[in-house]
Each structure stands twice: as C-alpha cells, then as structure tokens.
Amino acid sequence: MRHITKDPSPQRRQIREMIAQSAARLIAEDGMQDYAAAKRKAARQIGVPDSHSLPTNNEVEMALRAYQDLYQKDEQPARLKRLRQEALDAMRLLERFNPHLTGSVLSGTATRHSDINLQLFTDSAKEVELFLLNRGIPYETGEKRLRLNDEMLAVPTFTLRGEIAEIRLAVFGTDDLRNNTAAGKALDRAKIRQVEAILALA
C-alpha cells in the first residue's frame, strides 16, 4: 500500500496564499514592481514575520494573473496589447542592437504601472547612446546590477519616455546572450519576430 504524505503545515500554506494574494494586489494597484519587496510588505500588512512562509515569485505571479482576471479583465488586456505594440516599435527602431523583450509585458502580467523592459546585445553601450543622440531621442542613463548564470553584472541602462510607459534598455555584451539563466531559472526573452507573433494572436 502506497504511503500518502499529508501536508505537514496547512496553516503555513494558507499564509503563503494570503501573502501572495496581498502582494498581487500591491503590484496590480499600487505600482510595486519588485516581487520581493511586495511580498515583504504584504507579510507586514497581514501581520506575519518575513519568514519561510513567504510565497515564491511563481506563486505571486499566479495570484497576480488571478487578480487581473477578476478585477481588471476589461482594462488589462487592452493595455497589455498597447504596451506590446510600443515595445515592438522600439525594438524595430533598435533592431541593429539585437533587442529582446523581457519582463511583465512579455509574460502578460503588466499593470498600469509597468515599464517596458528591453535587453540589447551589442559590443558597445556607447553605440546605443550615439544612436539615441543622433536621432534626438531623450534618455536618462543609469546602471543596474543583474544576475546571469550566477554571475553579477553591472549593466548600463538607458530609460526612454514612451507614449504610455517608460522604456528601459539594459545593454549587455553580445556574448551575454548565451547566459540565459538567473537563480537557476531560464530567462524569458522574445525577439522581434516572436513579439510580432504574440501580437498577431491577440
């Protein structure tokens, strides 16, 4: 007879679900884009310590999708389509730098507060800057630390003002395209043709 193992802590599972649902609301309504920060704030609001009861990012994303289906089913799909179209327009403009769409606009969980996140793969961030300057495109520069294949990278960034959202460009070296995992999880990236296909199905 096969031994069936029961959940040793149904209460902990319930707490994880509550935190995930609260974090999803913070992301959807309050504009929080950092899942870790949203989980910690949700835990404090519920009155439980930042502990092993925190849900995973996947659990929060599932809760976010459920929240959007329930409370934002009229506005969210239309906004997502506009965000994806604006992302595609930017990718076509930046085609020489091998742009890839990432983040919530690709996954489909974008909110009214979400940015458009593009990763560029080129040997020179200066070329990207000159490209923007020569076309009179306003931008802000910065730097972001990202983990790829368990290696921390300091990545130059450019932020553009789009029509409905900011467009954040993270500039990687061409060899970094082979680094496609973060925290042991495969990264989701989409090329121009893949974004075109996604929009064609919308």
LUMKE-875191 format. One record per atom (N, C-alpha, C): atom name; residue number from 1; y, z, x. Coordinates in steps of 0.05 Angstrom, whole numbers, plus 5000, padded with zeros to 4 digits. Layout:
<rs>
R, atome, num, Y, Z, X
R, CA, NUM, Y, Z, X $
...
</rs>
This chain:
<rs>
R, atome, num, Y, Z, X
R, N, 1, 4976, 5000, 5017 $
R, CA, 1, 5000, 5000, 5000 $
R, C, 1, 5025, 5000, 5018 $
R, N, 2, 5043, 4981, 5012 $
R, CA, 2, 5067, 4979, 5028 $
R, C, 2, 5086, 5002, 5023 $
R, N, 3, 5097, 5014, 5044 $
R, CA, 3, 5115, 5036, 5042 $
R, C, 3, 5144, 5025, 5036 $
R, N, 4, 5157, 5035, 5016 $
R, CA, 4, 5183, 5026, 5008 $
R, C, 4, 5203, 5047, 5017 $
R, N, 5, 5222, 5039, 5034 $
R, CA, 5, 5242, 5058, 5044 $
R, C, 5, 5266, 5058, 5026 $
R, N, 6, 5273, 5081, 5016 $
R, CA, 6, 5296, 5084, 4999 $
R, C, 6, 5321, 5086, 5015 $
R, N, 7, 5344, 5079, 5003 $
R, CA, 7, 5370, 5082, 5016 $
R, C, 7, 5374, 5112, 5021 $
R, N, 8, 5376, 5120, 5047 $
R, CA, 8, 5379, 5148, 5053 $
R, C, 8, 5406, 5160, 5044 $
R, N, 9, 5426, 5142, 5038 $
R, CA, 9, 5452, 5153, 5031 $
R, C, 9, 5466, 5135, 5011 $
R, N, 10, 5458, 5136, 4986 $
R, CA, 10, 5471, 5120, 4965 $
R, C, 10, 5501, 5128, 4963 $
R, N, 11, 5507, 5153, 4968 $
R, CA, 11, 5535, 5161, 4967 $
R, C, 11, 5552, 5147, 4987 $
R, N, 12, 5541, 5144, 5012 $
R, CA, 12, 5555, 5130, 5033 $
R, C, 12, 5559, 5101, 5025 $
R, N, 13, 5539, 5089, 5013 $
R, CA, 13, 5541, 5061, 5005 $
R, C, 13, 5563, 5058, 4984 $
R, N, 14, 5565, 5077, 4965 $
R, CA, 14, 5585, 5077, 4945 $
R, C, 14, 5613, 5079, 4957 $
R, N, 15, 5616, 5096, 4977 $
R, CA, 15, 5642, 5100, 4991 $
R, C, 15, 5650, 5074, 5005 $
R, N, 16, 5630, 5061, 5018 $
R, CA, 16, 5636, 5036, 5032 $
R, C, 16, 5646, 5015, 5012 $
R, N, 17, 5634, 5014, 4988 $
R, CA, 17, 5642, 4995, 4968 $
R, C, 17, 5670, 5001, 4958 $
R, N, 18, 5676, 5026, 4955 $
R, CA, 18, 5703, 5034, 4946 $
R, C, 18, 5724, 5027, 4967 $
R, N, 19, 5718, 5032, 4992 $
R, CA, 19, 5737, 5025, 5013 $
R, C, 19, 5741, 4995, 5015 $
R, N, 20, 5719, 4980, 5013 $
R, CA, 20, 5720, 4951, 5014 $
R, C, 20, 5738, 4940, 4991 $
R, N, 21, 5734, 4951, 4967 $
R, CA, 21, 5750, 4942, 4944 $
R, C, 21, 5779, 4949, 4948 $
R, N, 22, 5785, 4972, 4958 $
R, CA, 22, 5813, 4981, 4962 $
R, C, 22, 5826, 4964, 4984 $
R, N, 23, 5811, 4959, 5006 $
R, CA, 23, 5821, 4942, 5028 $
R, C, 23, 5826, 4914, 5018 $
R, N, 24, 5809, 4904, 5001 $
R, CA, 24, 5813, 4877, 4990 $
R, C, 24, 5839, 4876, 4974 $
R, N, 25, 5845, 4896, 4958 $
R, CA, 25, 5870, 4897, 4943 $
R, C, 25, 5894, 4897, 4962 $
R, N, 26, 5892, 4913, 4983 $
R, CA, 26, 5914, 4914, 5003 $
R, C, 26, 5919, 4887, 5015 $
R, N, 27, 5898, 4872, 5021 $
R, CA, 27, 5900, 4846, 5033 $
R, C, 27, 5912, 4826, 5013 $
R, N, 28, 5902, 4827, 4989 $
R, CA, 28, 5909, 4807, 4968 $
R, C, 28, 5937, 4812, 4958 $
R, N, 29, 5945, 4837, 4954 $
R, CA, 29, 5970, 4844, 4941 $
R, C, 29, 5992, 4853, 4960 $
R, N, 30, 5985, 4867, 4980 $
R, CA, 30, 6006, 4880, 4998 $
R, C, 30, 6011, 4864, 5023 $
R, N, 31, 5996, 4843, 5028 $
R, CA, 31, 6001, 4826, 5051 $
R, C, 31, 5989, 4835, 5077 $
R, N, 32, 5971, 4855, 5077 $
R, CA, 32, 5958, 4863, 5102 $
R, C, 32, 5939, 4841, 5110 $
R, N, 33, 5940, 4833, 5135 $
R, CA, 33, 5923, 4811, 5145 $
R, C, 33, 5902, 4821, 5165 $
R, N, 34, 5905, 4845, 5175 $
R, CA, 34, 5887, 4856, 5194 $
R, C, 34, 5866, 4873, 5179 $
R, N, 35, 5841, 4863, 5179 $
R, CA, 35, 5820, 4876, 5164 $
R, C, 35, 5816, 4905, 5173 $
R, N, 36, 5816, 4910, 5199 $
R, CA, 36, 5812, 4937, 5209 $
R, C, 36, 5833, 4956, 5199 $
R, N, 37, 5858, 4948, 5200 $
R, CA, 37, 5880, 4965, 5190 $
R, C, 37, 5877, 4969, 5160 $
R, N, 38, 5870, 4948, 5145 $
R, CA, 38, 5866, 4951, 5116 $
R, C, 38, 5844, 4971, 5109 $
R, N, 39, 5823, 4970, 5125 $
R, CA, 39, 5800, 4989, 5120 $
R, C, 39, 5809, 5017, 5125 $
R, N, 40, 5823, 5022, 5147 $
R, CA, 40, 5832, 5049, 5153 $
R, C, 40, 5851, 5060, 5132 $
R, N, 41, 5870, 5043, 5124 $
R, CA, 41, 5889, 5051, 5104 $
R, C, 41, 5875, 5057, 5077 $
R, N, 42, 5856, 5040, 5070 $
R, CA, 42, 5841, 5044, 5045 $
R, C, 42, 5826, 5070, 5046 $
R, N, 43, 5814, 5076, 5069 $
R, CA, 43, 5799, 5101, 5072 $
R, C, 43, 5817, 5125, 5068 $
R, N, 44, 5841, 5124, 5080 $
R, CA, 44, 5860, 5146, 5076 $
R, C, 44, 5869, 5149, 5047 $
R, N, 45, 5874, 5127, 5034 $
R, CA, 45, 5882, 5128, 5006 $
R, C, 45, 5860, 5140, 4988 $
R, N, 46, 5836, 5134, 4995 $
R, CA, 46, 5813, 5145, 4979 $
R, C, 46, 5808, 5174, 4986 $
R, N, 47, 5816, 5182, 5010 $
R, CA, 47, 5813, 5209, 5018 $
R, C, 47, 5788, 5215, 5034 $
R, N, 48, 5778, 5194, 5048 $
R, CA, 48, 5754, 5198, 5065 $
R, C, 48, 5763, 5192, 5094 $
R, N, 49, 5751, 5205, 5113 $
R, CA, 49, 5759, 5201, 5141 $
R, C, 49, 5750, 5173, 5152 $
R, N, 50, 5764, 5163, 5172 $
R, CA, 50, 5755, 5139, 5186 $
R, C, 50, 5729, 5146, 5200 $
R, N, 51, 5707, 5137, 5188 $
R, CA, 51, 5681, 5145, 5198 $
R, C, 51, 5662, 5122, 5195 $
R, N, 52, 5636, 5129, 5196 $
R, CA, 52, 5615, 5109, 5194 $
R, C, 52, 5614, 5097, 5166 $
R, N, 53, 5629, 5108, 5147 $
R, CA, 53, 5629, 5097, 5120 $
R, C, 53, 5646, 5072, 5117 $
R, N, 54, 5661, 5065, 5138 $
R, CA, 54, 5677, 5041, 5136 $
R, C, 54, 5660, 5016, 5132 $
R, N, 55, 5667, 4998, 5114 $
R, CA, 55, 5652, 4974, 5110 $
R, C, 55, 5656, 4954, 5132 $
R, N, 56, 5639, 4934, 5133 $
R, CA, 56, 5642, 4913, 5153 $
R, C, 56, 5663, 4893, 5143 $
R, N, 57, 5672, 4876, 5161 $
R, CA, 57, 5691, 4855, 5153 $
R, C, 57, 5679, 4837, 5132 $
R, N, 58, 5653, 4831, 5134 $
R, CA, 58, 5639, 4815, 5115 $
R, C, 58, 5640, 4827, 5087 $
R, N, 59, 5636, 4854, 5086 $
R, CA, 59, 5637, 4868, 5060 $
R, C, 59, 5665, 4867, 5048 $
R, N, 60, 5686, 4869, 5065 $
R, CA, 60, 5713, 4867, 5056 $
R, C, 60, 5719, 4839, 5046 $
R, N, 61, 5709, 4819, 5060 $
R, CA, 61, 5714, 4791, 5052 $
R, C, 61, 5700, 4786, 5025 $
R, N, 62, 5676, 4796, 5021 $
R, CA, 62, 5663, 4793, 4995 $
R, C, 62, 5679, 4806, 4973 $
R, N, 63, 5689, 4830, 4978 $
R, CA, 63, 5706, 4844, 4958 $
R, C, 63, 5732, 4829, 4953 $
R, N, 64, 5743, 4816, 4974 $
R, CA, 64, 5768, 4801, 4970 $
R, C, 64, 5763, 4776, 4953 $
R, N, 65, 5741, 4763, 4958 $
R, CA, 65, 5734, 4740, 4941 $
R, C, 65, 5730, 4748, 4912 $
R, N, 66, 5717, 4770, 4908 $
R, CA, 66, 5713, 4780, 4880 $
R, C, 66, 5740, 4787, 4867 $
R, N, 67, 5758, 4800, 4883 $
R, CA, 67, 5784, 4808, 4872 $
R, C, 67, 5800, 4783, 4865 $
R, N, 68, 5799, 4762, 4882 $
R, CA, 68, 5814, 4738, 4876 $
R, C, 68, 5803, 4723, 4852 $
R, N, 69, 5776, 4723, 4849 $
R, CA, 69, 5764, 4711, 4826 $
R, C, 69, 5772, 4725, 4800 $
R, N, 70, 5776, 4751, 4802 $
R, CA, 70, 5781, 4767, 4778 $
R, C, 70, 5811, 4767, 4771 $
R, N, 71, 5828, 4771, 4791 $
R, CA, 71, 5856, 4776, 4786 $
R, C, 71, 5875, 4753, 4794 $
R, N, 72, 5865, 4734, 4810 $
R, CA, 72, 5883, 4713, 4820 $
R, C, 72, 5870, 4685, 4816 $
R, N, 73, 5853, 4683, 4796 $
R, CA, 73, 5838, 4658, 4792 $
R, C, 73, 5856, 4635, 4785 $
R, N, 74, 5880, 4640, 4774 $
R, CA, 74, 5898, 4618, 4767 $
R, C, 74, 5915, 4609, 4791 $
R, N, 75, 5926, 4628, 4806 $
R, CA, 75, 5944, 4621, 4827 $
R, C, 75, 5931, 4615, 4854 $
R, N, 76, 5909, 4629, 4860 $
R, CA, 76, 5898, 4628, 4887 $
R, C, 76, 5887, 4600, 4895 $
R, N, 77, 5871, 4587, 4877 $
R, CA, 77, 5861, 4561, 4885 $
R, C, 77, 5882, 4540, 4890 $
R, N, 78, 5903, 4541, 4873 $
R, CA, 78, 5925, 4521, 4877 $
R, C, 78, 5940, 4527, 4903 $
R, N, 79, 5945, 4552, 4909 $
R, CA, 79, 5959, 4558, 4934 $
R, C, 79, 5942, 4552, 4958 $
R, N, 80, 5916, 4557, 4956 $
R, CA, 80, 5898, 4551, 4978 $
R, C, 80, 5898, 4521, 4984 $
R, N, 81, 5898, 4505, 4963 $
R, CA, 81, 5899, 4476, 4967 $
R, C, 81, 5925, 4467, 4981 $
R, N, 82, 5947, 4479, 4973 $
R, CA, 82, 5973, 4472, 4986 $
R, C, 82, 5973, 4481, 5015 $
R, N, 83, 5962, 4505, 5021 $
R, CA, 83, 5960, 4514, 5048 $
R, C, 83, 5943, 4496, 5065 $
R, N, 84, 5921, 4487, 5055 $
R, CA, 84, 5903, 4469, 5069 $
R, C, 84, 5916, 4442, 5074 $
R, N, 85, 5932, 4433, 5055 $
R, CA, 85, 5946, 4407, 5058 $
R, C, 85, 5967, 4410, 5080 $
R, N, 86, 5982, 4432, 5080 $
R, CA, 86, 6002, 4436, 5100 $
R, C, 86, 5989, 4439, 5128 $
R, N, 87, 5966, 4453, 5129 $
R, CA, 87, 5951, 4455, 5154 $
R, C, 87, 5943, 4427, 5164 $
R, N, 88, 5933, 4411, 5146 $
R, CA, 88, 5924, 4384, 5154 $
R, C, 88, 5948, 4367, 5164 $
R, N, 89, 5971, 4369, 5151 $
R, CA, 89, 5994, 4355, 5160 $
R, C, 89, 6002, 4363, 5189 $
R, N, 90, 6001, 4389, 5194 $
R, CA, 90, 6007, 4399, 5221 $
R, C, 90, 5986, 4390, 5241 $
R, N, 91, 5961, 4390, 5233 $
R, CA, 91, 5940, 4381, 5251 $
R, C, 91, 5943, 4352, 5259 $
R, N, 92, 5951, 4336, 5239 $
R, CA, 92, 5955, 4307, 5245 $
R, C, 92, 5978, 4303, 5264 $
R, N, 93, 5999, 4319, 5260 $
R, CA, 93, 6022, 4318, 5278 $
R, C, 93, 6014, 4326, 5307 $
R, N, 94, 5997, 4346, 5309 $
R, CA, 94, 5989, 4357, 5335 $
R, C, 94, 5962, 4346, 5345 $
R, N, 95, 5954, 4323, 5335 $
R, CA, 95, 5927, 4312, 5339 $
R, C, 95, 5920, 4310, 5369 $
R, N, 96, 5940, 4303, 5386 $
R, CA, 96, 5935, 4300, 5414 $
R, C, 96, 5925, 4325, 5428 $
R, N, 97, 5930, 4348, 5415 $
R, CA, 97, 5922, 4374, 5427 $
R, C, 97, 5896, 4385, 5415 $
R, N, 98, 5881, 4368, 5402 $
R, CA, 98, 5854, 4375, 5391 $
R, C, 98, 5856, 4401, 5373 $
R, N, 99, 5871, 4399, 5351 $
R, CA, 99, 5875, 4423, 5335 $
R, C, 99, 5850, 4430, 5318 $
R, N, 100, 5845, 4456, 5314 $
R, CA, 100, 5824, 4465, 5296 $
R, C, 100, 5836, 4487, 5278 $
R, N, 101, 5829, 4485, 5252 $
R, CA, 101, 5837, 4505, 5233 $
R, C, 101, 5818, 4528, 5233 $
R, N, 102, 5829, 4552, 5232 $
R, CA, 102, 5813, 4577, 5231 $
R, C, 102, 5825, 4596, 5210 $
R, N, 103, 5813, 4619, 5207 $
R, CA, 103, 5824, 4640, 5191 $
R, C, 103, 5820, 4636, 5161 $
R, N, 104, 5837, 4650, 5146 $
R, CA, 104, 5833, 4652, 5117 $
R, C, 104, 5838, 4626, 5102 $
R, N, 105, 5855, 4609, 5113 $
R, CA, 105, 5859, 4583, 5100 $
R, C, 105, 5834, 4566, 5102 $
R, N, 106, 5819, 4568, 5123 $
R, CA, 106, 5794, 4554, 5125 $
R, C, 106, 5772, 4568, 5108 $
R, N, 107, 5770, 4594, 5110 $
R, CA, 107, 5748, 4608, 5096 $
R, C, 107, 5752, 4608, 5066 $
R, N, 108, 5777, 4604, 5056 $
R, CA, 108, 5782, 4604, 5028 $
R, C, 108, 5792, 4630, 5016 $
R, N, 109, 5798, 4650, 5033 $
R, CA, 109, 5807, 4676, 5023 $
R, C, 109, 5837, 4680, 5027 $
R, N, 110, 5852, 4658, 5032 $
R, CA, 110, 5880, 4661, 5037 $
R, C, 110, 5894, 4673, 5013 $
R, N, 111, 5914, 4690, 5018 $
R, CA, 111, 5930, 4702, 4997 $
R, C, 111, 5958, 4691, 4998 $
R, N, 112, 5975, 4701, 4981 $
R, CA, 112, 6003, 4691, 4980 $
R, C, 112, 6018, 4700, 5006 $
R, N, 113, 6006, 4718, 5022 $
R, CA, 113, 6019, 4727, 5046 $
R, C, 113, 6007, 4714, 5071 $
R, N, 114, 5987, 4698, 5069 $
R, CA, 114, 5972, 4688, 5092 $
R, C, 114, 5988, 4667, 5108 $
R, N, 115, 5983, 4668, 5134 $
R, CA, 115, 5993, 4647, 5152 $
R, C, 115, 5972, 4625, 5155 $
R, N, 116, 5981, 4603, 5166 $
R, CA, 116, 5962, 4581, 5174 $
R, C, 116, 5957, 4584, 5203 $
R, N, 117, 5932, 4587, 5211 $
R, CA, 117, 5924, 4591, 5239 $
R, C, 117, 5910, 4567, 5250 $
R, N, 118, 5922, 4555, 5271 $
R, CA, 118, 5911, 4532, 5285 $
R, C, 118, 5905, 4540, 5314 $
R, N, 119, 5883, 4531, 5324 $
R, CA, 119, 5877, 4533, 5352 $
R, C, 119, 5879, 4506, 5365 $
R, N, 120, 5895, 4504, 5386 $
R, CA, 120, 5898, 4479, 5401 $
R, C, 120, 5883, 4482, 5428 $
R, N, 121, 5871, 4460, 5437 $
R, CA, 121, 5856, 4460, 5462 $
R, C, 121, 5867, 4438, 5480 $
R, N, 122, 5882, 4448, 5500 $
R, CA, 122, 5896, 4430, 5519 $
R, C, 122, 5899, 4443, 5546 $
R, N, 123, 5902, 4428, 5566 $
R, CA, 123, 5904, 4440, 5593 $
R, C, 123, 5932, 4451, 5599 $
R, N, 124, 5951, 4447, 5582 $
R, CA, 124, 5978, 4456, 5587 $
R, C, 124, 5993, 4465, 5562 $
R, N, 125, 5999, 4491, 5560 $
R, CA, 125, 6015, 4500, 5538 $
R, C, 125, 6043, 4489, 5539 $
R, N, 126, 6052, 4483, 5564 $
R, CA, 126, 6079, 4471, 5568 $
R, C, 126, 6081, 4445, 5554 $
R, N, 127, 6059, 4429, 5553 $
R, CA, 127, 6060, 4404, 5539 $
R, C, 127, 6064, 4407, 5509 $
R, N, 128, 6052, 4428, 5498 $
R, CA, 128, 6056, 4434, 5470 $
R, C, 128, 6086, 4441, 5465 $
R, N, 129, 6097, 4457, 5482 $
R, CA, 129, 6125, 4465, 5479 $
R, C, 129, 6144, 4441, 5482 $
R, N, 130, 6139, 4424, 5501 $
R, CA, 130, 6155, 4399, 5504 $
R, C, 130, 6152, 4381, 5480 $
R, N, 131, 6129, 4380, 5469 $
R, CA, 131, 6124, 4363, 5445 $
R, C, 131, 6141, 4373, 5422 $
R, N, 132, 6142, 4400, 5418 $
R, CA, 132, 6158, 4411, 5397 $
R, C, 132, 6188, 4407, 5402 $
R, N, 133, 6196, 4411, 5427 $
R, CA, 133, 6224, 4408, 5434 $
R, C, 133, 6233, 4379, 5429 $
R, N, 134, 6217, 4360, 5438 $
R, CA, 134, 6225, 4332, 5436 $
R, C, 134, 6227, 4322, 5407 $
R, N, 135, 6213, 4336, 5389 $
R, CA, 135, 6215, 4329, 5361 $
R, C, 135, 6233, 4347, 5345 $
R, N, 136, 6247, 4364, 5359 $
R, CA, 136, 6266, 4381, 5345 $
R, C, 136, 6254, 4401, 5326 $
R, N, 137, 6229, 4409, 5331 $
R, CA, 137, 6215, 4428, 5314 $
R, C, 137, 6221, 4457, 5323 $
R, N, 138, 6234, 4473, 5307 $
R, CA, 138, 6239, 4501, 5315 $
R, C, 138, 6213, 4517, 5318 $
R, N, 139, 6213, 4535, 5337 $
R, CA, 139, 6189, 4551, 5342 $
R, C, 139, 6197, 4577, 5355 $
R, N, 140, 6178, 4596, 5353 $
R, CA, 140, 6181, 4621, 5368 $
R, C, 140, 6156, 4624, 5386 $
R, N, 141, 6160, 4633, 5410 $
R, CA, 141, 6138, 4636, 5429 $
R, C, 141, 6127, 4665, 5428 $
R, N, 142, 6103, 4668, 5437 $
R, CA, 142, 6091, 4695, 5439 $
R, C, 142, 6065, 4694, 5454 $
R, N, 143, 6050, 4715, 5452 $
R, CA, 143, 6024, 4716, 5465 $
R, C, 143, 6006, 4734, 5448 $
R, N, 144, 5981, 4726, 5447 $
R, CA, 144, 5961, 4740, 5431 $
R, C, 144, 5936, 4745, 5448 $
R, N, 145, 5925, 4768, 5446 $
R, CA, 145, 5900, 4774, 5460 $
R, C, 145, 5877, 4770, 5442 $
R, N, 146, 5858, 4753, 5450 $
R, CA, 146, 5835, 4746, 5433 $
R, C, 146, 5810, 4749, 5450 $
R, N, 147, 5788, 4756, 5436 $
R, CA, 147, 5763, 4759, 5450 $
R, C, 147, 5745, 4734, 5443 $
R, N, 148, 5737, 4720, 5464 $
R, CA, 148, 5719, 4698, 5461 $
R, C, 148, 5695, 4702, 5480 $
R, N, 149, 5671, 4699, 5469 $
R, CA, 149, 5647, 4703, 5485 $
R, C, 149, 5649, 4729, 5502 $
R, N, 150, 5658, 4750, 5489 $
R, CA, 150, 5660, 4777, 5502 $
R, C, 150, 5680, 4778, 5525 $
R, N, 151, 5698, 4758, 5525 $
R, CA, 151, 5719, 4758, 5546 $
R, C, 151, 5746, 4759, 5532 $
R, N, 152, 5764, 4777, 5541 $
R, CA, 152, 5791, 4779, 5530 $
R, C, 152, 5809, 4758, 5543 $
R, N, 153, 5822, 4743, 5527 $
R, CA, 153, 5840, 4722, 5537 $
R, C, 153, 5868, 4728, 5527 $
R, N, 154, 5888, 4724, 5544 $
R, CA, 154, 5916, 4725, 5536 $
R, C, 154, 5924, 4696, 5530 $
R, N, 155, 5929, 4691, 5504 $
R, CA, 155, 5933, 4664, 5495 $
R, C, 155, 5962, 4660, 5487 $
R, N, 156, 5976, 4639, 5498 $
R, CA, 156, 6003, 4634, 5489 $
R, C, 156, 6003, 4624, 5460 $
R, N, 157, 6024, 4631, 5445 $
R, CA, 157, 6026, 4623, 5417 $
R, C, 157, 6053, 4611, 5411 $
R, N, 158, 6053, 4594, 5391 $
R, CA, 158, 6078, 4583, 5380 $
R, C, 158, 6077, 4586, 5350 $
R, N, 159, 6098, 4597, 5338 $
R, CA, 159, 6100, 4600, 5310 $
R, C, 159, 6120, 4581, 5298 $
R, N, 160, 6111, 4565, 5279 $
R, CA, 160, 6128, 4545, 5266 $
R, C, 160, 6133, 4554, 5237 $
R, N, 161, 6156, 4546, 5226 $
R, CA, 161, 6162, 4553, 5199 $
R, C, 161, 6153, 4530, 5181 $
R, N, 162, 6132, 4534, 5166 $
R, CA, 162, 6123, 4513, 5148 $
R, C, 162, 6137, 4514, 5121 $
R, N, 163, 6129, 4497, 5103 $
R, CA, 163, 6142, 4497, 5076 $
R, C, 163, 6134, 4521, 5059 $
R, N, 164, 6109, 4529, 5061 $
R, CA, 164, 6100, 4551, 5044 $
R, C, 164, 6089, 4574, 5060 $
R, N, 165, 6085, 4570, 5086 $
R, CA, 165, 6074, 4592, 5103 $
R, C, 165, 6081, 4586, 5132 $
R, N, 166, 6081, 4607, 5148 $
R, CA, 166, 6084, 4603, 5177 $
R, C, 166, 6059, 4591, 5189 $
R, N, 167, 6063, 4574, 5208 $
R, CA, 167, 6040, 4560, 5222 $
R, C, 167, 6039, 4572, 5250 $
R, N, 168, 6017, 4586, 5256 $
R, CA, 168, 6014, 4599, 5281 $
R, C, 168, 5994, 4583, 5299 $
R, N, 169, 6005, 4574, 5321 $
R, CA, 169, 5989, 4558, 5340 $
R, C, 169, 5981, 4576, 5363 $
R, N, 170, 5955, 4578, 5368 $
R, CA, 170, 5944, 4591, 5392 $
R, C, 170, 5934, 4570, 5411 $
R, N, 171, 5944, 4570, 5436 $
R, CA, 171, 5938, 4549, 5454 $
R, C, 171, 5917, 4558, 5475 $
R, N, 172, 5894, 4544, 5474 $
R, CA, 172, 5872, 4550, 5492 $
R, C, 172, 5869, 4528, 5513 $
R, N, 173, 5855, 4533, 5534 $
R, CA, 173, 5847, 4512, 5553 $
R, C, 173, 5825, 4495, 5541 $
R, N, 174, 5822, 4471, 5551 $
R, CA, 174, 5802, 4452, 5540 $
R, C, 174, 5774, 4464, 5542 $
R, N, 175, 5769, 4478, 5564 $
R, CA, 175, 5742, 4490, 5568 $
R, C, 175, 5736, 4512, 5548 $
R, N, 176, 5756, 4524, 5536 $
R, CA, 176, 5752, 4547, 5518 $
R, C, 176, 5739, 4538, 5492 $
R, N, 177, 5739, 4512, 5486 $
R, CA, 177, 5727, 4502, 5462 $
R, C, 177, 5697, 4508, 5461 $
R, N, 178, 5685, 4511, 5485 $
R, CA, 178, 5657, 4517, 5486 $
R, C, 178, 5652, 4547, 5479 $
R, N, 179, 5672, 4563, 5481 $
R, CA, 179, 5669, 4592, 5475 $
R, C, 179, 5673, 4595, 5445 $
R, N, 180, 5651, 4597, 5431 $
R, CA, 180, 5652, 4597, 5402 $
R, C, 180, 5641, 4622, 5389 $
R, N, 181, 5641, 4644, 5403 $
R, CA, 181, 5632, 4669, 5390 $
R, C, 181, 5653, 4691, 5396 $
R, N, 182, 5655, 4709, 5378 $
R, CA, 182, 5671, 4733, 5381 $
R, C, 182, 5657, 4756, 5369 $
R, N, 183, 5653, 4778, 5384 $
R, CA, 183, 5638, 4801, 5375 $
R, C, 183, 5610, 4793, 5365 $
R, N, 184, 5598, 4773, 5379 $
R, CA, 184, 5571, 4765, 5372 $
R, C, 184, 5569, 4747, 5348 $
R, N, 185, 5592, 4739, 5336 $
R, CA, 185, 5591, 4723, 5312 $
R, C, 185, 5603, 4696, 5318 $
R, N, 186, 5591, 4675, 5307 $
R, CA, 186, 5601, 4648, 5312 $
R, C, 186, 5628, 4645, 5298 $
R, N, 187, 5647, 4632, 5312 $
R, CA, 187, 5674, 4628, 5302 $
R, C, 187, 5674, 4603, 5283 $
R, N, 188, 5688, 4606, 5261 $
R, CA, 188, 5691, 4583, 5243 $
R, C, 188, 5716, 4568, 5251 $
R, N, 189, 5712, 4542, 5258 $
R, CA, 189, 5734, 4524, 5264 $
R, C, 189, 5729, 4498, 5250 $
R, N, 190, 5750, 4484, 5243 $
R, CA, 190, 5747, 4458, 5230 $
R, C, 190, 5766, 4438, 5242 $
R, N, 191, 5756, 4415, 5248 $
R, CA, 191, 5772, 4393, 5259 $
R, C, 191, 5787, 4379, 5236 $
R, N, 192, 5803, 4359, 5243 $
R, CA, 192, 5819, 4345, 5223 $
R, C, 192, 5801, 4333, 5201 $
R, N, 193, 5780, 4319, 5210 $
R, CA, 193, 5763, 4305, 5190 $
R, C, 193, 5749, 4325, 5172 $
R, N, 194, 5742, 4348, 5183 $
R, CA, 194, 5729, 4369, 5166 $
R, C, 194, 5748, 4380, 5145 $
R, N, 195, 5773, 4384, 5153 $
R, CA, 195, 5793, 4393, 5134 $
R, C, 195, 5799, 4372, 5113 $
R, N, 196, 5799, 4347, 5121 $
R, CA, 196, 5802, 4325, 5102 $
R, C, 196, 5779, 4325, 5081 $
R, N, 197, 5755, 4330, 5091 $
R, CA, 197, 5732, 4331, 5073 $
R, C, 197, 5734, 4354, 5054 $
R, N, 198, 5743, 4377, 5063 $
R, CA, 198, 5746, 4401, 5046 $
R, C, 198, 5766, 4395, 5024 $
R, N, 199, 5788, 4383, 5031 $
R, CA, 199, 5809, 4377, 5011 $
R, C, 199, 5799, 4356, 4991 $
R, N, 200, 5783, 4337, 5001 $
R, CA, 200, 5773, 4316, 4983 $
R, C, 200, 5755, 4328, 4961 $
R, N, 201, 5742, 4351, 4967 $
R, CA, 201, 5725, 4363, 4947 $
R, C, 201, 5739, 4382, 4928 $
R, N, 202, 5765, 4388, 4935 $
R, CA, 202, 5780, 4407, 4918 $
R, C, 202, 5788, 4396, 4892 $
</rs>
